[in-house]
Amino acid sequence: MIIDSNPTTGTPTWLELEVSDPDQAAAFYGAVFGWSFEPGPAGTTRCLLNGRTVAGLRPAREAQWLVHLATDDCDRTAERVAAAGGKVLEAPAEFGDAARIAYAEDPVGARFGLWQGRRSVGCEVVNEPDSLVRNDLVTPAPGPARAFYPAVFDFFLDGNDDLPGVDFTFLRLTAEKEVGGIMGDPSAARSSWNTLFEVADCDTTVARAVAAGAIVVKPAADDPYARSATLTDPFGATFSVGSRHA
């Protein structure tokens, strides 16, 4: 799917890897996904798939994939974050001429960004092999998160009968538009948004990632939607890859 306009508020729209060594990260993700790279705004790096932006690399001490949710008013949404019990970690500011952005933390400790597109819509390719397909919040304390995100983004919650026995709730903007979900997992060490990249073949991608230095956290397995696996990259950031069932 090619994205050429700013999406509805609340939609995952930008994805960046915070990492101490962007050059080494580029080498790893280029080997895994076939991405190319070019300089981005404010010292960042754009990750490209067939010439279109799929993610970014941002220098930081702690490695983490960070999702940004779309907003048509970054300042107003940041105010709603604070009013709903979250924290604004970095106040709204211009990201070059690409977007107005902010960084926040929800009441259960998961970080995320806000993205008000200017010249850039964020990710220009999604839901295709080697690009973002979904984000879900994984947390040992799902209750406060399920109150927070609807208060900020006007989501509504919807159950999932496809995963019996799993504490999972969809986040939806409309009955037809799902933007992610919240998974309650008592074993989770901390709350974080999990990034899932679509791939053509899960097992082949896992093997390629391991050869490039990744560690397998959850081996490839099938669920009702896809065959997926979870990995940690050589810098400590966790991500998942999945190939849809035919």
N, C-alpha and C positions, 0 to 999 in steps of 0.2 A: 504494500500500500504506500503510495506516494502522498506525502503531506505538503500542501502548498498554501495553507492558510492557518491562522491561529485557531486552535481547537477550543472547545467549550471549557469554561472554568471548571477545574477539578480533574481534567484529563491529564494523565502522564504525558508530558510533552518534551522534556529534556532529560538526558541521562549523562552523568559525568562520573568518571572515576577520579576520586581524590587519591593521590599516590605520591610518594616521595621522589620517585625517579620516573618522570613521564617518558623519557627516551627508552628505558628498559621496558616499561609497560607497553609502549607502542610496538616494540619488537615481539613481545609475547602475544598481544592481541592480533597483531598482523599475522603471526603464524597460525593462530587458532581460527580466526574468522576471515582472513584475507583482506583486512582493512588496509587502506592507505591513510596518510596523515598529512596535515598542513597546519600552519600556525593559525590560532584563533585569537579572540579578543583577550586583552589583559593577561598575557603570558600563558594562555591555555593552548591546547592542541585540539584540532578537530579530527575526528575519526570518520573516514569516508568509506562508503560501500558503493562501488560503481559511480564515483564522483559525487554522491549525495551524502550529507551529514547524517550519521547514525548515533553519535555520542561525542563526548569530549573528555579530555584529560586535564586535570587541574592539580597543580603542585600542592601537596599537603603532607603533614607528618604521618597521619594515620590513613591506611589504605581502606577505601570503602566506595562501593558503587552507590550513588546518590540520585534518587529520582526527583525531578522538579515537576510540580503540578501547575497546570496552566491557570492563569488569572487574567481578567481584563482590567484589573486595578490592583497592582501589587501592594500599594500602601494600604488600601482598604482591607485586603485579605490578611495582611500582616496584623492589622488591628483586630481582626476577627480571631486570628490564632491566639493572641494574648488574652482576648476576652473569654475564649473557650478553655483556658487553662494551659495553653502551650507557651513556649518561649520563643521569642524572636532572637536568634543567635547573631545574625548579621542583618542590619536594617536595610530596607529597600535602597538599591543603588543602581546606577546605569552600568551595564555590562557592555562596554564599548557602545556601538550603535546597534548591537544585536537584540538586546532585551533589557528590561528592568527586572532585577532579581532580588531575592532575599533568601536567607537560610533560617530554618526554624526547627524546633524540637517539639514533639507531641507530649502529652502527659505521661506516656509510658516510656519515654526516653528515646524514641526513634527519630532520627534526623531526616529532613526532607527539604526541598527547595521550592520556591515560587518563581514562576517565569511569566512575565508579561511581554509577549513578543513585540519587537520593533521591526528591524530588518530581517530577523530570523524567527521562524516558527518553532525552532528547536530541532528535534529529530525530523529529518525529511523522508526517512524510510522506516516503516515499522511493519510488523506482522509478515515479514519475509525472512527466508534463511539468512542468518548472520546479522540479524537486527533484533531490536527489542520487540517482545510479544506481550509481556505482561509484568506487572509488579504486584506483589502481595505483602502486606504487613504481617510479620511473624512475631508474636509476643506472648510471654507467659501471663500477661494481664490484659486480655482483650476487652474487658468491660469499659474502662475509661477511653480506650481508642475508638470503640463503637459509638460512644457519645460525642467524642471530639470531632471526628471528620465530618459527620453530617452537619454539625453546628457551624463548621467553617465553610464547607463547600456545598451545602444543601444536598448531599447524598442521601439516598435512602437505603436501608439495609434489606437484604434478601437472603433467605436460606439456600442451602444447596443439598438437594436430595441425592445427587450423584455420588456423594462421599459420606455414606452412613458411618456414624461413629467418629467423624472428624469435626472438630469445632471450627467450622469455616463459615464466614458470612460474606456475601458479595456486597460491594459498594457500587451503587448504580446512580446515574443521573436521571435516567428514564428507564422504563421497563425494557427498552431495547438497547440502551447504552450502558454497558458495564465498564467500569474503569479500573477495577481491581478487587481486592478482598482483604479480609482480616482473618488470620488463622491463629487461634489460641493454641499454644503449644507449651505446656508446663515445663518441658525439658529445655526450652530455648534459654541460652545463657543471657541474652539481652534482647531487647526489642529492636527490630530493624526491618526496613523494606527490602525484600528479596527481589532481585532482578533476574528475569528469565529471558534468555535469548532463544529465538527460534533457530533451528539448524536443520539441514537436510537429513542428517543421519546422526542420532545421538551418540551411538557407540563409537563411530569414527571420529566425531568431534572430541569426545572424551579422550580417546587415545592420542589425538593430536595435541590436546592441552597437556596431558601428562608428559608427553615427550618434550614439551616446551617448558616444563617445570611446575605444572599444577599438581595439587593434591586432591584426590577424590574424597569428598565428605560423605556423600550419599551415592552409591553406585547406581548405574542406569537401571531403571525399573519402569514398569508400565502402570498407568492409572487410566481412568475412563477417557482421558483426553489425549494423552501423549506418552511417549517414552522419554523420561527425563532423568537428569543426574545433577548433583550439586558439587561444585568444585571450589577450591581456594587457590587463587593465583599466587605466583611467587612472592607477591608483596603483602599478602595477607587479606586481600579482598575476596569475599565469597560471592559467587554468582551461580546461576543454573542454566542449563541448556536443555532443550527439548525438541523432539521431532514429533509432529502430529501423526496420529494413526490415519492410515489411508481410508 
